[in-house]
Amino acid sequence: MRPNWSYDHIATHSINEIEDGLLADAPGLWCQQLGPPIPEDTSPPALFLDRDGVVVEEIEYLHRVEDVKLIAGVDKIIASCNQNNLPVVLVTNQSGIGRGLYGWREFAAVQDRIMEALSSLGARIDMVLACAYHDQAPSPYKEDGHSWRKPNPGMLLAAAERLKVNLSLSWIVGDQPSDIEAGRAAKLAGGVLVLSGRTSQSASAGVRSRGGYRVRVTYSLAACRFLVEYMKAAEITLGKDPSARAERAAMDQ
């Protein structure tokens, strides 16, 4: 599935300049690049992260700056990715905006606080994507099954197109099956379901590895340091193995 938009319609916004109605022709989409450009001759793996329940404590319809609280230890894996030149991409469904519970200004303020908190700990998110479209939302946010809304892979595909990352070597960490299924649909290497958010141990039983897509279950993003090793090792192998590079090139065509 390909996203139903083109980058001609996507802009990079400063949080301080954001207006209601994020994009003139796509008011339910947010795309903001925060990290440095990736060298054109590289295509690194990326770590995709859900936000609520993974990076910050789960608060229903989080929109107040004072409610932002990083989950302990998440800065360490994000900083490790930064140090290893692995882009970190936040992908978050924001139906609260679509439902009219808060707006993009509140979302931007919360994001600003998250970035400040991570920065103070030496960690950085490279790109943030959000989707406010929802099948129960009023106009202009009402849309059933928008390609950006997880479990659809649109946000991941958008980030890959913008950052030129290698999806087949990338991983996603989320606290709901929809996060893991978005990674599967985007043909990532795998997904990690964390139980720090809304998914119980019993509910996680239905999320399975299959078709080469690996699924792991853990209790926190902080326990996912192994992902950095996985992605760096896979990147090195791809760089050294001509047959692996050829296979990857064929997949990209």
Buried (B, 14 or more C-beta within 10 A) or exposed (E): EEBEBEEEEBEEBEBEEBEEEBBEEBBBBBBBBBBEEBEEEEBBBBBBBBBBBBBBBBBEBBBEBEBBBBBEBBBBBBBBBBEBBBBBBBBBBBBBBBBEEBBBEBBBBBBBBBBEBBEEEEBBBBBBBBBBBBEEBEEEBBBEEBBBBBBBBBBBBBBBBBBBBBBBBBBBBBBBBBBBBBBBBBBBBBBBBBBBBEBEEEEBEEBEEEEEBBBBBBEBBBBBBEBBEBBBEBBEEBEEEEEEEEEBEEEEE
